[in-house]
Amino acid sequence: MLPIATTSGKSAGFMTAFFTATSATCVTGLAIVNPATYWSLFGQTVLLFLIEIGGLGFMSFAVLGFMLARQRIGVSTKLLTQESLSLKSASQFDVVYLVLRMSFLIQLMGVLLLLIDFWPRYGFAKGLWFSIFHAVSAFCNAGIDLFGNSLQDFATDTYLLVVFALLILAGSFGFLVTKDLLAYPRKKKLSLHTRLSLTTGLVLFGVSVLTYFITENNLAQFADRLDFKDRIFNTIFMAITPRTAGLVALPYNNISAAGLSFTAILMFIGGTPGSTAGGIKTTTVGLLAMQSIATLRGKTETTFAHRRFTMENINRALTLIFVSLTLMFLAVLILTKTQTLPEHDQLQLVVFEVMAAFGTSGISLGITENLNVLGQAIIMFLMFIGRVGLYTVMYSIFNAKPQQKTYHYPEEEIMIG
């Protein structure tokens, strides 16, 4: 809210500053003002630090602070770290150092790769600043840009699209998955979490590319500005960015209704647990998909890669899906009743906005800046839940802890379906 943070030299309003800070910390990218023109260099620097903290995880920096200060880490901090980083046990704090070292190394490589293109285009000083900001934004899957229209000016720049796609994938992969892959040459073994994450991610990517090819007819609506090669690369980029990144090379207002519906589903799914992504996560979808297949085939156990999933995993996934859908439904209901919306496609606009907030994707169809205070508060709440995670909120706000009962009620079946 400092006057130095804006280009006009006037203090930003409280809700403008609050919404922007929330969007940056939750690495979402939804904005009620244009970051490229509204915020000064000082304001953009504040955004950069918020994106970095939000992307790497607030508990990563909290644990690092405890370690540097050589203070004892409490049980509550361990539980929060376990949930926020999706650790198997609260003792795996060595992964915090891995997260920080690996993240900074990848972002440094991203800066150098972007600088190759931005230096000749903008000059060294501006090119370096743009390279730093967008390398962090892409890796942290924040979706915030300083170009004013995301990556739409670079739809024909294949090199930049590839660099941004690699940074987005690196951030949404999941730190535990990356650690497992780095240790594979030595251990010759991948954990079940890594196998499921990679399999689900690859299947989603393949399905996404095929679906966009079909629904958009290889982006035929952009044939006047994109040649065949550019349309293929942009289709692949579209298959990567909606699940959490929010950086777009083509305006989604020109995408078909089928394409927008599929994009909303991708935003709801999100990325891999323990990454910079939001949503319900790929492992949740993969687990419930295999559970459904096993049930339809009459099996009582759900297996994958010669391993059996625990009932606790399945129950947590089902709870996550149910609570998430309930929150989405309530948010859509309240927004459609309280917001001033265009006369056409109101439900589509609101559902897309809600999914973008919860999935921390940040892709909007243009209604964010027109939200009133209540609408902004709802979107901020969804961004917070989507980034921090439902179970982390339960552990921290509601103080939810597993309770072991010494008794069980008798079982009785009900009719399903």
FIKE-173638 format. One line per field, with one value per residue: chain; x, y, z of N, C-alpha, C in turn; residue number from 0. Coordinates in steps of 0.2 Angstrom, whole numbers. Atoms other than C-alpha are relative to their C-alpha. Layout:
REM residues N
cadena	[A;...]
n.u	[X;...]
n.v	[Y;...]
n.w	[Z;...]
ca.u	[X;...]
ca.v	[Y;...]
ca.w	[Z;...]
c.u	[X;...]
c.v	[Y;...]
c.w	[Z;...]
num	[NUM;...]
END
This chain:
REM residues 417
cadena	[A;A;A;A;A;A;A;A;A;A;A;A;A;A;A;A;A;A;A;A;A;A;A;A;A;A;A;A;A;A;A;A;A;A;A;A;A;A;A;A;A;A;A;A;A;A;A;A;A;A;A;A;A;A;A;A;A;A;A;A;A;A;A;A;A;A;A;A;A;A;A;A;A;A;A;A;A;A;A;A;A;A;A;A;A;A;A;A;A;A;A;A;A;A;A;A;A;A;A;A;A;A;A;A;A;A;A;A;A;A;A;A;A;A;A;A;A;A;A;A;A;A;A;A;A;A;A;A;A;A;A;A;A;A;A;A;A;A;A;A;A;A;A;A;A;A;A;A;A;A;A;A;A;A;A;A;A;A;A;A;A;A;A;A;A;A;A;A;A;A;A;A;A;A;A;A;A;A;A;A;A;A;A;A;A;A;A;A;A;A;A;A;A;A;A;A;A;A;A;A;A;A;A;A;A;A;A;A;A;A;A;A;A;A;A;A;A;A;A;A;A;A;A;A;A;A;A;A;A;A;A;A;A;A;A;A;A;A;A;A;A;A;A;A;A;A;A;A;A;A;A;A;A;A;A;A;A;A;A;A;A;A;A;A;A;A;A;A;A;A;A;A;A;A;A;A;A;A;A;A;A;A;A;A;A;A;A;A;A;A;A;A;A;A;A;A;A;A;A;A;A;A;A;A;A;A;A;A;A;A;A;A;A;A;A;A;A;A;A;A;A;A;A;A;A;A;A;A;A;A;A;A;A;A;A;A;A;A;A;A;A;A;A;A;A;A;A;A;A;A;A;A;A;A;A;A;A;A;A;A;A;A;A;A;A;A;A;A;A;A;A;A;A;A;A;A;A;A;A;A;A;A;A;A;A;A;A;A;A;A;A;A;A;A;A;A;A;A;A;A;A;A;A;A;A;A;A;A;A;A;A;A;A;A;A;A;A]
n.u	[4;-4;1;-5;2;4;-3;3;-3;5;1;5;6;-1;3;-4;-6;2;1;-7;-5;3;-1;-7;-2;3;-3;6;0;6;-1;5;-4;-5;-7;-5;1;3;-5;-7;-5;0;6;-1;-5;4;3;-5;-2;6;0;-5;2;6;-1;-4;4;-2;-3;-7;-3;0;-4;-7;-1;-1;-7;-5;0;-1;5;4;6;5;4;5;-3;-1;7;2;-4;1;6;-1;-5;2;-5;2;-1;-2;-7;-3;-2;-6;3;1;-7;0;5;-3;-6;2;4;-5;-4;4;2;-6;-1;5;-1;-5;4;4;-4;-2;5;2;-5;1;6;2;-6;-2;3;7;0;-2;6;6;-3;0;7;4;-3;3;7;2;-2;5;7;4;4;0;-5;-1;1;7;5;-3;-5;4;-5;-6;4;-4;-7;-1;-5;3;6;-3;-3;5;4;-5;0;7;0;-5;3;6;-2;0;-7;-1;-1;-7;-5;0;-3;-7;-3;1;-6;-3;4;3;7;4;6;7;3;-3;3;7;-1;-2;5;6;-2;-1;7;3;-3;2;7;1;-2;5;6;-1;0;7;4;-2;-2;-7;0;1;3;-6;-4;-2;-6;-5;0;2;-4;1;7;-2;-4;4;5;-4;-1;7;1;-4;1;7;0;-2;-5;4;-3;3;-3;6;6;4;6;1;1;7;3;-3;-7;0;3;-6;-5;3;-1;-7;-2;2;-5;-7;-6;-2;-1;-7;-3;2;7;5;4;1;-6;0;0;7;4;-3;2;7;1;-1;5;6;-1;0;6;5;-2;1;-6;0;-6;-3;-7;-3;-7;-1;1;7;2;3;7;-1;-1;7;5;-3;1;7;1;-2;4;7;-1;-1;6;5;-3;1;7;2;-3;4;7;0;-2;6;6;-2;-5;2;-3;3;7;-1;-5;-1;-2;-6;-5;-1;-3;-7;-3;0;-5;-6;-2;-1;-6;-6;-2;0;3;7;4;1;4;-4;-1;6;3;1;-4;2;-2;-8;-1;1;-5;-6;1;-1;-7;-4;2;-3;-8;-2;3;6;-2;-4;4;3;-5;-2;5;5;-3;2;-5;3;2;0;5;0;6;3;7;1;1;7;0;5;1;-4;1]
n.v	[-6;-6;-3;2;7;-1;-5;-7;-4;0;6;4;1;6;6;1;2;7;5;1;4;7;3;2;5;6;1;1;-4;-4;-7;-5;-5;2;0;-3;-8;-3;0;-3;5;2;5;6;4;3;5;5;3;4;6;5;3;4;6;5;2;-4;4;1;-5;0;5;-2;-4;4;3;-5;-3;6;1;7;0;3;5;-3;-2;6;2;-5;1;6;-1;-5;3;7;4;6;-1;-7;0;0;-7;-1;-2;-7;-2;2;-5;-7;0;2;-5;-6;2;0;-7;-3;2;-3;-7;0;2;-5;-6;1;-3;-6;-5;-4;-3;-5;-3;4;-1;2;7;4;-1;4;7;2;0;5;6;1;1;6;6;0;1;-5;-3;-7;-3;-7;-2;-3;5;6;2;0;-3;5;6;3;1;7;1;-2;5;6;-1;-1;7;4;-3;2;7;1;-2;4;7;2;0;7;4;-2;4;7;1;-1;5;6;4;3;5;4;1;-6;1;1;-7;-3;4;-2;-7;0;3;-4;-6;1;2;-6;-4;3;-1;-7;-1;3;-4;-7;1;1;-6;-6;2;-3;-8;-2;-7;-5;2;-6;-3;6;5;7;2;-4;3;7;-2;-3;5;3;-5;0;6;0;-5;-1;4;-4;-5;-6;-4;2;-3;-2;-2;5;-2;3;7;3;1;6;-2;-3;5;4;-4;-1;6;1;-4;3;6;-3;3;6;-2;-2;-5;-7;1;0;5;6;3;6;7;1;2;7;5;1;3;7;2;1;5;6;1;2;7;4;1;-3;-3;-4;1;-3;2;5;-2;-1;-7;1;-3;-7;-4;0;-4;-7;-2;-1;-6;-6;-1;-2;-7;-4;-1;-4;-7;-3;-1;-5;-6;-2;-2;-6;-5;-1;-4;-7;-4;-2;4;-1;3;7;5;-2;6;2;-5;1;7;0;-4;4;5;-3;-2;6;3;-5;-1;-7;-1;-3;-2;-7;-3;-1;-7;-2;3;-5;2;6;4;0;4;7;2;0;6;6;0;2;7;3;0;3;6;1;4;-4;-4;4;1;-7;-4;4;4;6;6;7;3;7;3;6;4;-1;2;6;-2;1;-2;-4;0;-5;0]
n.w	[0;0;7;5;4;6;5;0;-6;-5;-3;2;-5;-4;3;5;-3;-4;5;4;-5;-1;7;1;-5;2;6;5;6;1;-1;1;4;4;-3;5;0;-6;-5;2;0;-7;-1;4;-4;-6;3;1;-6;-2;4;-2;-6;1;4;-4;-6;-6;-6;2;-3;-8;-2;2;-5;-6;0;0;-7;-4;-5;1;4;-4;3;4;6;4;4;5;6;3;4;5;5;1;-2;-3;-7;-2;-2;6;1;5;6;1;3;7;4;1;5;7;3;2;5;5;1;3;7;3;1;6;6;2;1;7;5;-2;1;6;1;-4;-3;-6;-6;0;2;-6;-5;3;0;-7;-2;4;-2;-6;1;4;-4;-5;2;-3;5;0;5;1;7;0;3;-1;6;7;5;1;3;6;-2;-2;-5;-7;-3;-3;-7;-5;-1;-4;-7;-3;-2;-5;-6;-2;0;-7;-2;-2;6;2;-5;1;6;0;-4;4;2;-6;-3;5;-3;0;-5;3;2;6;6;2;2;7;4;0;4;7;3;0;6;6;0;1;7;5;0;2;7;3;-1;3;7;1;-1;7;-1;0;6;3;-3;-2;5;-2;-6;-6;-3;-4;-7;-5;-2;-5;-6;-3;-4;-6;-4;-4;-6;-5;2;2;6;6;6;4;-4;-1;2;7;0;0;-7;-2;-2;-7;-5;-1;-4;-7;-3;-1;-5;-6;-2;-3;1;-5;-7;-2;5;0;3;-4;2;-5;2;5;-3;-3;6;2;-6;0;6;-1;-5;4;4;-4;-2;6;2;-6;-5;-6;-2;6;0;6;0;-5;-7;-2;-4;-7;0;-2;6;3;-3;1;7;1;-4;4;6;-2;-3;5;5;-4;0;7;1;-4;3;6;-2;-3;5;5;-3;-2;5;6;5;7;1;3;-2;-7;-4;3;-2;-7;-2;2;-5;-6;1;1;-6;-5;3;1;7;2;7;-1;6;0;-5;-6;-1;-1;-6;-5;-6;-2;5;-1;-6;2;5;-4;-4;4;2;-6;-1;5;0;-7;0;-5;-6;-4;-3;-5;-5;-3;-2;-4;-4;1;-1;1;-7;0;-5;-3;2;7;1;5;7;4;7;3;7;4;8]
ca.u	[0;15;14;31;23;13;17;5;14;-3;-7;-16;-33;-33;-43;-32;-16;-24;-30;-13;-3;-15;-14;5;8;-4;5;-12;-11;-28;-28;-39;-26;-13;4;13;6;-1;14;31;48;47;29;34;49;37;27;43;47;29;29;45;39;22;29;42;30;29;33;50;55;49;58;74;72;71;87;97;92;96;80;70;56;40;27;14;27;32;14;11;27;23;6;12;26;17;30;28;34;38;56;60;67;82;70;68;87;84;68;78;94;85;73;86;96;82;76;94;95;78;84;99;88;76;89;95;79;75;92;91;73;72;91;101;94;75;79;88;73;60;71;72;53;46;58;52;34;34;44;32;17;11;5;9;18;25;20;2;-6;3;13;1;15;26;13;25;41;44;60;51;36;48;58;42;34;50;50;31;34;49;39;23;33;34;50;48;46;62;72;66;71;88;91;86;103;109;94;87;69;55;42;24;20;33;26;8;13;22;9;-5;4;9;-9;-16;-4;-8;-26;-25;-16;-28;-43;-37;-33;-51;-60;-50;-47;-29;-32;-40;-48;-30;-25;-23;-9;-1;5;3;19;15;-3;5;17;3;-9;5;8;-11;-10;3;-1;-20;-16;-8;3;-9;3;-6;0;-18;-34;-45;-60;-58;-58;-73;-85;-79;-61;-65;-75;-59;-48;-59;-57;-38;-37;-47;-35;-19;-2;8;8;23;25;21;4;-13;-29;-34;-18;-14;-11;-29;-36;-25;-29;-48;-48;-40;-51;-66;-59;-56;-73;-82;-71;-77;-60;-59;-42;-34;-17;-4;14;13;8;-9;-16;-21;-39;-32;-26;-43;-53;-42;-44;-63;-64;-54;-64;-81;-75;-68;-83;-94;-83;-84;-103;-105;-93;-102;-119;-114;-105;-119;-131;-120;-109;-113;-110;-112;-129;-122;-113;-114;-112;-98;-88;-91;-87;-71;-66;-69;-59;-45;-44;-45;-32;-21;-21;-25;-33;-48;-61;-61;-72;-59;-57;-76;-79;-86;-78;-88;-83;-64;-65;-72;-59;-45;-52;-52;-34;-28;-37;-30;-12;-11;-22;-38;-29;-16;-30;-38;-22;-19;-35;-47;-34;-39;-30;-32;-42;-40;-56;-57;-74;-83;-101;-109;-108;-124;-125;-135;-141;-128;-133]
ca.v	[0;12;25;20;3;11;20;34;38;36;23;8;4;-9;-22;-19;-22;-37;-46;-43;-50;-65;-69;-68;-78;-91;-91;-89;-74;-67;-48;-34;-22;-24;-29;-22;-4;-2;-7;2;-7;-7;-15;-28;-33;-35;-46;-56;-60;-65;-77;-85;-88;-94;-105;-114;-115;-105;-119;-122;-105;-107;-123;-115;-101;-113;-122;-106;-100;-117;-118;-134;-137;-140;-154;-143;-136;-153;-158;-142;-145;-163;-158;-143;-153;-169;-178;-196;-192;-176;-181;-179;-161;-164;-161;-143;-140;-150;-139;-123;-128;-136;-122;-108;-118;-121;-103;-97;-108;-101;-83;-87;-95;-81;-68;-75;-69;-54;-45;-41;-37;-26;-21;-28;-20;-22;-39;-45;-39;-47;-63;-64;-60;-72;-86;-85;-83;-98;-110;-105;-107;-90;-84;-66;-56;-39;-39;-34;-48;-63;-72;-67;-57;-72;-85;-87;-87;-106;-104;-94;-106;-120;-112;-106;-124;-132;-120;-123;-142;-141;-132;-143;-159;-160;-159;-177;-184;-174;-181;-198;-197;-190;-204;-217;-221;-225;-234;-241;-239;-227;-225;-228;-209;-205;-219;-214;-195;-198;-210;-199;-183;-191;-198;-181;-172;-185;-183;-164;-163;-174;-165;-148;-154;-160;-146;-132;-141;-137;-119;-116;-99;-92;-98;-80;-76;-94;-106;-125;-127;-113;-120;-137;-129;-118;-133;-142;-126;-126;-144;-139;-122;-123;-136;-122;-110;-97;-90;-90;-87;-86;-77;-89;-79;-86;-104;-115;-119;-137;-131;-120;-134;-145;-131;-129;-148;-147;-132;-141;-156;-145;-152;-165;-164;-156;-144;-126;-132;-130;-140;-157;-164;-178;-192;-189;-191;-206;-215;-212;-217;-234;-236;-234;-246;-259;-257;-259;-275;-282;-281;-277;-270;-256;-259;-251;-256;-271;-261;-259;-242;-240;-236;-220;-214;-218;-210;-194;-193;-195;-182;-170;-172;-170;-155;-147;-149;-142;-127;-124;-126;-114;-101;-102;-100;-85;-76;-79;-71;-56;-51;-40;-51;-50;-55;-70;-85;-80;-98;-102;-86;-89;-108;-104;-90;-102;-116;-104;-98;-115;-122;-107;-106;-88;-90;-78;-74;-56;-54;-53;-34;-32;-42;-32;-34;-49;-57;-53;-60;-77;-78;-74;-88;-100;-95;-98;-115;-120;-116;-121;-136;-142;-154;-141;-129;-143;-146;-127;-118;-132;-141;-157;-173;-191;-199;-217;-225;-239;-245;-247;-247;-262;-261;-260;-258;-245;-244;-235;-230]
ca.w	[0;0;-13;-20;-25;-38;-55;-51;-34;-25;-12;-18;-10;4;-6;-21;-11;-1;-17;-26;-11;-9;-28;-28;-11;-17;-34;-44;-55;-54;-54;-52;-59;-72;-64;-79;-78;-61;-50;-50;-50;-31;-31;-44;-33;-18;-30;-34;-16;-12;-27;-22;-4;-10;-23;-12;2;18;29;19;24;42;44;36;49;63;57;54;71;78;87;91;79;88;85;77;65;60;56;46;36;33;26;16;8;7;16;22;39;49;51;32;34;23;9;13;9;-7;-12;-9;-18;-33;-35;-35;-47;-59;-58;-62;-77;-82;-80;-92;-105;-105;-105;-122;-130;-119;-120;-138;-137;-122;-118;-104;-89;-93;-101;-85;-74;-86;-86;-67;-64;-77;-72;-55;-60;-72;-60;-46;-57;-52;-69;-65;-80;-84;-102;-99;-109;-102;-117;-131;-139;-140;-148;-163;-153;-151;-141;-127;-126;-124;-110;-101;-103;-96;-81;-78;-78;-67;-54;-55;-55;-36;-26;-19;-36;-42;-27;-31;-49;-45;-33;-46;-53;-36;-29;-45;-37;-38;-24;-27;-26;-39;-51;-49;-51;-67;-74;-70;-77;-93;-96;-92;-104;-118;-115;-115;-131;-140;-133;-137;-155;-157;-148;-156;-173;-171;-166;-183;-176;-175;-193;-198;-186;-183;-196;-194;-183;-171;-169;-164;-151;-144;-143;-133;-122;-119;-112;-100;-93;-87;-73;-63;-72;-79;-92;-108;-126;-134;-127;-119;-124;-142;-136;-139;-125;-125;-124;-109;-100;-102;-96;-80;-77;-79;-67;-54;-55;-53;-52;-41;-22;-14;-29;-33;-40;-33;-36;-29;-37;-50;-37;-30;-48;-52;-35;-37;-55;-51;-36;-48;-60;-47;-40;-57;-60;-43;-34;-16;-16;-27;-33;-44;-48;-37;-22;-13;-8;10;14;23;6;-2;11;11;-8;-7;7;-3;-19;-9;1;-14;-25;-10;-9;-28;-28;-14;-22;-38;-30;-20;-35;-47;-35;-29;-44;-58;-73;-92;-99;-108;-102;-83;-76;-88;-83;-64;-64;-74;-62;-47;-54;-59;-41;-32;-45;-43;-62;-64;-81;-82;-94;-89;-74;-60;-61;-60;-44;-29;-11;-7;-24;-21;-3;-10;-24;-11;0;-14;-19;-1;1;-16;-13;6;4;13;25;30;34;44;54;57;58;65;74;67;72;69;84;88;95;107;100;83;79;70;51;40;21;12;-6;-18;-36]
c.u	[4;0;6;-1;-3;3;-3;3;-6;-1;-5;-5;2;-2;5;7;-1;-1;6;4;-3;2;8;3;-3;1;-6;1;-6;1;-5;3;5;7;5;0;-1;6;7;5;0;-6;1;6;-3;-4;5;1;-6;-1;5;-2;-6;1;4;-3;2;3;8;4;0;4;8;2;2;7;5;1;2;-5;-4;-6;-5;-4;-5;4;2;-6;-2;5;-1;-6;1;5;-2;5;-3;0;3;7;4;2;6;-3;-1;7;0;-5;4;5;-2;-4;4;4;-4;-2;6;1;-6;2;5;-3;-4;4;3;-5;-2;5;0;-7;-2;7;2;-4;-7;0;2;-6;-6;2;-1;-8;-3;3;-3;-7;-2;2;-5;-7;-4;-4;0;6;0;-1;-7;-5;3;5;-3;4;5;-3;4;7;1;5;-3;-5;3;3;-5;-3;5;0;-7;0;5;-3;-6;2;-1;7;2;1;7;5;0;4;8;4;0;6;3;-4;-4;-8;-3;-6;-6;-3;3;-3;-7;0;2;-5;-6;1;1;-7;-4;2;-2;-7;-2;2;-5;-6;0;0;-7;-4;1;2;7;1;-2;-3;6;4;3;6;5;0;-1;5;-1;-6;2;3;-5;-5;4;1;-7;-1;4;-2;-7;0;2;3;-3;3;-3;3;-6;-6;-5;-8;-2;0;-7;-2;2;7;0;-3;6;5;-2;2;8;2;-2;5;7;6;2;1;7;3;-3;-7;-6;-5;0;6;-1;-1;-7;-4;2;-3;-8;-2;1;-4;-7;0;0;-7;-5;2;-1;6;-1;6;2;8;3;8;2;0;-8;0;-3;-7;1;1;-7;-5;2;-2;-7;-2;2;-4;-7;0;1;-6;-5;2;-1;-7;-2;3;-4;-7;0;2;-5;-5;2;4;-4;3;-3;-6;1;5;2;3;7;6;1;4;8;4;1;5;7;3;2;6;6;3;1;-3;-7;-3;-2;-5;3;0;-7;-4;0;4;-1;3;8;2;-1;6;7;0;2;8;4;-1;4;7;2;-2;-5;3;5;-4;-3;4;1;-6;-5;3;-2;5;-3;-2;-1;-6;1;-6;-2;-7;-1;-1;-7;1;-6;0;4;-2;-7]
c.v	[6;3;-1;-6;1;5;7;4;0;-7;-5;-2;-7;-7;-2;-4;-7;-5;-1;-5;-7;-4;-2;-5;-6;-2;-2;4;4;7;4;7;-3;0;4;7;3;0;2;-6;-3;-5;-7;-4;-3;-6;-6;-4;-4;-6;-5;-3;-4;-6;-6;-2;4;-4;-2;6;1;-5;2;5;-3;-3;5;3;-5;-1;-7;1;-4;-5;3;3;-6;-3;4;-1;-7;0;4;-3;-7;-5;-7;0;7;1;1;8;2;2;7;3;-2;5;6;0;-1;6;6;-2;0;7;4;-2;3;7;0;-1;6;6;0;4;7;6;4;3;6;4;-4;1;-2;-8;-5;0;-5;-8;-3;-1;-6;-7;-2;-2;-7;-6;-1;-1;5;3;8;3;7;2;3;-4;-7;-1;1;3;-5;-7;-3;-1;-7;-1;2;-5;-6;1;1;-7;-4;3;-2;-8;-1;2;-4;-7;-3;-2;-7;-4;2;-3;-7;-2;1;-5;-7;-4;-3;-6;-5;-2;6;-1;0;7;2;-4;2;8;0;-3;4;7;-1;-2;7;5;-3;2;7;2;-2;4;7;0;-1;6;6;-1;3;7;3;8;5;-1;6;3;-6;-5;-7;-2;4;-2;-6;2;4;-5;-4;4;0;-6;0;6;1;-3;4;6;7;5;-3;3;2;2;-6;2;-2;-8;-2;-2;-7;0;3;-5;-5;3;0;-7;0;5;-3;-6;3;-5;-6;3;1;5;7;0;0;-6;-6;-5;-7;-7;-1;-3;-7;-5;-1;-4;-8;-3;-2;-6;-7;-2;-3;-7;-5;-2;4;4;4;0;3;-1;-5;2;1;6;-1;3;7;4;1;4;7;3;1;6;6;2;3;7;5;2;4;7;4;2;6;7;2;3;7;6;1;5;7;4;3;-3;2;-4;-7;-4;1;-6;-2;5;-1;-7;1;4;-4;-5;3;2;-6;-4;4;0;7;2;3;2;8;3;2;7;3;-3;6;-3;-7;-5;-1;-4;-8;-2;0;-6;-6;-1;-3;-7;-4;-1;-4;-7;-1;-3;4;5;-4;-1;7;4;-4;-5;-7;-5;-6;-3;-7;-2;-7;-5;1;-2;-6;3;-2;3;5;-1;6;0;-2]
c.w	[0;-7;-5;-3;-6;-5;1;6;5;3;-3;5;4;-4;-6;2;3;-6;-4;4;1;-7;-1;5;-2;-7;-5;-6;-2;2;-1;-3;-4;3;-4;0;7;6;-2;1;8;2;-3;4;6;-3;-1;6;2;-4;2;7;-1;-4;3;6;6;5;-2;3;8;3;-1;6;6;0;0;7;5;6;-1;-3;4;-4;-5;-6;-4;-4;-6;-6;-3;-5;-6;-5;-2;1;4;8;2;1;-7;-1;-4;-6;-1;-3;-8;-4;-1;-5;-7;-3;-2;-6;-7;-3;-3;-7;-5;-2;-6;-7;-3;-2;-8;-5;2;0;-6;-1;4;3;6;6;0;-2;6;5;-2;1;7;2;-3;1;6;0;-3;4;6;-2;2;-6;0;-5;0;-7;-1;-3;0;-6;-7;-5;-3;-3;-6;2;4;6;7;3;3;7;5;2;4;8;4;2;5;7;2;1;7;2;2;-6;-3;4;-2;-7;0;4;-4;-2;5;3;-4;2;0;5;-4;-2;-6;-7;-1;-2;-7;-5;-1;-4;-7;-3;-1;-6;-7;-2;-2;-7;-5;1;-3;-8;-3;1;-4;-7;-2;0;-7;0;0;-6;-3;2;2;-6;4;6;6;3;4;7;5;3;6;6;4;5;6;5;4;7;6;-1;-1;-5;-6;-6;-5;5;0;-2;-7;0;0;7;2;2;7;5;2;4;7;3;2;6;7;2;3;-2;5;7;1;-5;1;-2;5;-2;5;-1;-4;4;3;-6;-2;5;-1;-7;0;5;-4;-4;3;3;-5;-2;6;5;6;2;-6;0;-6;1;5;7;1;4;6;0;3;-6;-4;3;0;-7;-1;4;-4;-6;3;3;-5;-4;4;0;-7;-1;4;-3;-6;1;2;-5;-5;3;2;-4;-6;-6;-7;-1;-3;4;7;3;-3;3;8;1;-2;5;7;-1;-1;7;4;-3;0;-7;-2;-7;1;-6;0;5;7;2;2;6;6;6;2;-5;1;6;-2;-4;4;4;-4;-2;6;1;-6;0;7;0;6;6;4;4;6;6;4;3;5;5;0;0;0;7;-1;5;3;-2;-7;0;-5;-7;-3;-7;-1;-8;-4;-7;-1]
num	[0;1;2;3;4;5;6;7;8;9;10;11;12;13;14;15;16;17;18;19;20;21;22;23;24;25;26;27;28;29;30;31;32;33;34;35;36;37;38;39;40;41;42;43;44;45;46;47;48;49;50;51;52;53;54;55;56;57;58;59;60;61;62;63;64;65;66;67;68;69;70;71;72;73;74;75;76;77;78;79;80;81;82;83;84;85;86;87;88;89;90;91;92;93;94;95;96;97;98;99;100;101;102;103;104;105;106;107;108;109;110;111;112;113;114;115;116;117;118;119;120;121;122;123;124;125;126;127;128;129;130;131;132;133;134;135;136;137;138;139;140;141;142;143;144;145;146;147;148;149;150;151;152;153;154;155;156;157;158;159;160;161;162;163;164;165;166;167;168;169;170;171;172;173;174;175;176;177;178;179;180;181;182;183;184;185;186;187;188;189;190;191;192;193;194;195;196;197;198;199;200;201;202;203;204;205;206;207;208;209;210;211;212;213;214;215;216;217;218;219;220;221;222;223;224;225;226;227;228;229;230;231;232;233;234;235;236;237;238;239;240;241;242;243;244;245;246;247;248;249;250;251;252;253;254;255;256;257;258;259;260;261;262;263;264;265;266;267;268;269;270;271;272;273;274;275;276;277;278;279;280;281;282;283;284;285;286;287;288;289;290;291;292;293;294;295;296;297;298;299;300;301;302;303;304;305;306;307;308;309;310;311;312;313;314;315;316;317;318;319;320;321;322;323;324;325;326;327;328;329;330;331;332;333;334;335;336;337;338;339;340;341;342;343;344;345;346;347;348;349;350;351;352;353;354;355;356;357;358;359;360;361;362;363;364;365;366;367;368;369;370;371;372;373;374;375;376;377;378;379;380;381;382;383;384;385;386;387;388;389;390;391;392;393;394;395;396;397;398;399;400;401;402;403;404;405;406;407;408;409;410;411;412;413;414;415;416]
END
